[in-house]
Every structure is written in C-alpha cells, then in structure tokens.
C-alpha cells in the first residue's frame, strides 16, 4: 500500500526469511562463520540457537546459499515427528525412493548406501533441522546414530541443528552427552544492539530502494525500545509505522508513530493512555494480559526491581521473569526521576567514562597520549567487553562498567557504574558521583554496557612474573580454587576439563556450554585471589557514599 508513496520497489519489512534482507551484524557474521566452519570439517553436529525472531531461519537461508555445490542438503522444518518419520523425511529430501514404507533399519541401510555412493562421487551430505528444540530426546539419539555412518576417513553426514534456547538445555542433559561431545561448532544468536537496530533498518530500506532518511532519530530509539532488538519485532513495528506515516501523508516516521505502531503490534490500547507497563517472559517475547499494576496519578511511577531485559549472551543470562517494562524513554523528565544527564555530549562523556573506568582499575589512562581506550587496555592485560544486559547480569559479573544511556535529545551518552545495591546504583555522571535509583536509570538505559576484564595469561600482551601462559594449567588452577570456594566436587588430576567448566558455569549462572569465553574467565578470575575492582565491594565501602 505504501511502497509507491515512499519510493520502495518492494516492502522492506516483510517477515519472510529473504536472504537478500539479511543484515549481517557482528553477531550474525560470527554465527554464519561458525556454521560454515562446522560444515567444513569431517562430520558431526553444528548447533545454532537464538530467541524467537532473532533471524535464525533467515541466517540459515543465507548459510545454505554459501554452501558449495557438491553438498546435498536435506531440510527438515517439522521436527515434531518420531524417529522413523524423521528418517523418512530425510530420505525424501535426498530423493530416496519409497523410503516411508521401510522399517527403521531398512531406512538406515538405504541411507547408508546413498551416503557411501555420494562419498565415492566426491559429494557431501548435510541435514539441516530447524526448530530442533521440538525434537524429543529419543529422536535426537537417533539423529546422533546417523553420525555413526562413516568411512575410515570421515563421517558421511553432517547435521545442523537450529532452535530456541531450550535446545541448548536439551543438549546439556546427561542423556545426550554423547551427542553433545560430537558438536564441532555452536553459537547463540543474540538480539541486535541499539546501533545495530538503526543499521538494520537503514539496510532494509536501502535494499527496498530507499536511500533517504525516513525514521527520525527518536523514532529509531523508540523502535529499539519497543522491539528490544528482535528482528521480527523490528519488522512488524516498522511496517506498521510506515503505514501510519502513509495514512498521515507524511514522508517521515516520528517517535509518536512508532509508539502507536508498537501498541498495535502488541494489541495493547491501554499503554498509550497511561504509563502502565507490560510483563514480558524471557528476553525476546512480548506477553500481555499477565497483569497490570494500579498506580496513583500523583506518583506516575511503576513498581519494579529489575532493569532492561537482556538479550541472551554467549554464556547465558541470569535474567529473571516477570519484569515490568516502562513506557518511558528519551523524553522522560530525568531530573524528577533522580538522574540528570545535563549537557553531556556523546564523545566527551565516553572518553571521560573510560578514563574513570581505568582509574578504578588503578591505571592512568590519558586519551590524548594513549589513543583508543581498548587498544591501550590490552597493553595492561585488560580486555574490553561490550554487551547488552541487565542489573542481574552486571551483578553476576561484579565489575564496574560504562553504561550507555539516552539523553533528552535521543543521543547516546556514557556514565560509569561504580557500585550496585538493591534498588540503587552508584554512578559517575560527568565527573560527579551520586547514588541514583535503579528505576531512574532504567528510563534511559536500554541495556548497553562495556567493562574491563583481566585477560587470561595465554591471550595477554602483558607478561607478568609468576604467571603461567599454559592454558590448561591455568584453567586447572582456577577451577580448583573455584571448586573449593563453591564447595563443588573437585576434579581429579586426570579428569577432562569440560565437565568441570560446565559445572562451574551452571553454579555461576552462565550458559553451560563448556566454552571458555570472557564471562567464564571473569568469574574464574574472581576466585584467583587477584585484586580487581568490584561493584559489591565498592557498595560496602563507607567512602563510596
């Protein structure tokens, strides 16, 4: 309806999984690289997980486009089947004749004959199962048995499992430990950041044929606030927003239009007439009708203990359920809420924030001499971690952080989180330190944060006396100390590291994937006895305010 009005060749925000419209954020690039790496090996499993609407299916279509021509693909889009039905589906996808009439053993033998013939012809076979969280444990075990089909040189079939986070939980179950050990690559697809959301919208408009600016800056901020960076919700909200602008005969989408569009997408007419929030279950789904708090007009505030919900990160999310989402944003009266961002500018506040962050770590960072903060940090054995999160995530990591807030002009500005207590946070804002209610921060914070962390010795550019650069030895030392402190069952000298790492991650509230990523290292550093700044100790320091 509005395509001709805006000059589009086609609708830019269709929810169909068209690979042309896939915006490759850094997360999507990493996920695609993991998938391609996984199928370039000699067999086994590749796993891609992500919340509903984060673009797994679209990424899969792009992934399939980049697979070499000598790869035969069997796509399974309805995994709510028995093991025998799944084998029949795979057989049909590969063109095997009358496979559904055979017994399970006959189908496996027929599939094995096909795979051996394909291997002799220099061809490879890939089975892609979408919505794999719907597979039962019995069916997954049958899928694992397919990887037993092999020659002396390689596995004859590779399997890619795509699904929601429940898939990772399912694969972590003891019953499927043999399958889990055969996973050669796995990746969790996060939601988009605020900046990526803006780039995503611009990219899709460009593909549709529009080069100009349609969404105002505040409109873009509103899209991110209401979609939480979930591509499917971004598409729905933007589509309704363009329709709204069209009906008003306006070539520009403003924030008010986006808010109305978001209410239509959620089916919520009450949100526009009050500041009542809505409950969400999980980081990626809008859920209405689970209850409304009655607020007084004078207070105009909502009761909530949590912060902005976190998109799932590569090592898990400690976020709880039942958080209240506020219908507030850059237009909120920040002074009355207890937080004034004043005249902070984007670049200057970021530079000041990183200088403060290094000061807290005991380093004198001078931007004019040292250049980029994160590059200089590497020379001191520190890495920068940029993530989307919430209060729960920051409490788990227990490190001072730079928070990216949105000022009244809709621009990002940076402040430093120095300490965290129930209901309040200690911030440095423009050089001044103050305790601020979490509720006040939440009106202008959409979850973006950056922090410094001590890089493990084998990756550090700083060689310190007495430190070991042997990865396995360091991990064993760190795990032993953590296990003792947490009263976990200690590992024996000959034990494999992965089960111990997984147990540690489970205890710390991280994703139990056995991967040694930054979040796991940060928590292991906590038990290594090194002096590092923390949010918890800072809040208990009488000098902290």
Secondary structure, 3 states (H helix, E strand, C coil): CCHHHHCCCCCCCCCCCCHHHCCCCHHHHHHHHHHHHHHCCCCEEEEEEECCCCCHHHHHHHHHHCCCCCEEEEEECCCCCCHHHHHHHHHHHCCCCCHHHCCHHHHHHHHHHHHHHHHHCCCEEEEEECCHHHCCHHHHHHHHHHCCCECCCCECCEEEEEECHHHHHHHCCHHHHHHHCCEEEEEEECCCCHHHHHHHHHHHHHHCCCCCCCECHHHHHHHHHHHCCCHHHHHHHHHHHHHHHHHCCCCCECHHHHHHHHHHHHCCCCHHHCCCCEEECCCCCCCCCCCCCCCCCCCCCCCCCCCCCCCCCCCCCCCCCCEEECCCCCCCCCCCCCCCCCCCCHHHHHHHHHHHHHHHHCCCCCHHHHCCHHHHHHCCCEEEEEEECCHHHHHHHCCCEEEEEECCCCCEEEEEEEEEECCEEEEEECCEEEEEEHHHHHCCEEEEEEEEEECCCCCCCCCCCCCCCCHHHHHHHHHHHHHHHHCCCCCCCCCCHHHHHHHHHHHHCCCCCCCCCHHHHHHHHHCCCCCCCCHHHHHHCHHHC
